Amino acid sequence: MTLTGNQKLFTMKKVQYEVKIRKRCMKNIEKLSQYDKDTLSRLIMDLKESGPVQPKYKNYSKLGKGRYHCHLSYHWVVCWECIDGEYVVEVYYVGSRESAPY
């Protein structure tokens, strides 16, 4: 590709989100089945690559301003939040759907 005159070539750098997981989530992550751990791992990768909106996951929904959740399986839920203007997603709950904070 050749550029002439005032033409400039711009490249867009894809922004990656930083994903943080609260310490209290780690205890429940250990209790997950391997299938649910794999699903959580994929979710975390997708959160890093494309941000907090993840409609392809089971029972995904927006809980409020900047807060979201989805089900890993029938019994297990993940909740996360993203503050406007920041590229940080924080997973604040991994646990049973019966005890989910929504």
Summary of the structure (lengths in Angstrom):
residues: 102
radius of gyration: 17.4
end to end distance: 52.9
largest distance: 63.6
contacts: 248
relative contact order: 0.21
helix: 28%
strand: 28%
